[in-house]
Amino acid sequence: MQNFYPEDIGEEEFESWDNPDKTSLYTIIKRNAKGELTAVPYSDAFKEQHSKAADLLRKAAELAEDAGLKKYLEMRRMPCLATIISQAIRMDGDEEIEY
């Protein structure tokens, strides 16, 4: 199971950490290889899960015989794809994308 914060983080360390993304609803806090705190966007942390979900929803939509169900599954796939695409765009440029 994924945690939002490292198990060993204390309130004092969190409060003194100067990072504007530390309270973002779209990041989790991890430690890097040096043991320093870092804010990781969900799109990075859960990239594999988003890709798998998008693929499974695509396959389900292909199998759906009911037009309404097919449309629903395709629409549910869109947020997974948007997450993957926005990550690719961020990797291409230096600027963070605002939603």
C-alpha positions, 0 to 999 in steps of 0.5 A, spaced: 500 500 500 502 506 498 503 512 503 502 519 502 508 520 507 514 517 509 513 512 515 519 516 519 517 523 518 515 527 524 511 533 524 517 538 525 521 535 519 514 536 515 513 543 517 520 546 516 521 543 509 520 549 505 516 546 499 510 549 496 507 542 494 508 539 500 500 540 502 498 539 494 492 534 493 496 531 487 502 529 490 505 524 495 511 525 499 517 520 499 525 520 500 530 520 495 536 516 495 539 521 499 534 521 504 531 528 503 524 529 502 521 530 495 514 531 493 512 526 487 506 528 483 501 522 483 502 521 475 509 519 477 508 515 483 502 511 480 504 511 472 504 504 472 497 503 475 494 509 470 497 505 464 494 498 466 487 501 468 487 505 461 489 499 458 483 495 461 478 500 460 480 500 453 479 492 452 472 492 456 470 498 452 472 494 445 468 488 448 462 492 450 456 490 446 451 496 449 453 503 446 451 506 453 456 502 457 461 502 451 461 510 452 461 510 459 468 505 459 471 510 454 469 516 458 472 513 464 479 511 461 480 519 459 482 521 466 488 515 466 490 517 459 490 525 461 495 523 467 499 519 462 499 525 457 501 530 462 506 526 465 510 526 458 509 533 457 512 535 463 518 530 461 519 534 455 519 541 458 521 545 464 514 548 466 509 545 470 502 544 467 497 548 471 490 544 472 
